[in-house]
Amino acid sequence: MSRDPDYFQTLHVIHIGDWRPELLPYLGLPSGWRFLIAPNYEDVWYNPDLIIVKADNQW
């Protein structure tokens, strides 16, 4: 990863189909699921630590 402040670019989800259509199937994953794709590589896994449940639905 680069330290360049422009390394990551903000992208609205509506534009993903134009920019990276291969990401579209992953957008339907339920909460807690992660994915990593690269040339000739795909990994999808569940991480329960990503889900935060607060008492009485207080966020």
Secondary structure, 3 states (H helix, E strand, C coil): CCCCCCCCCCCCHHHHHHHCHHHHHHHHCCCCEEEEEECCEEEEEECHHHCCCCHHHCC
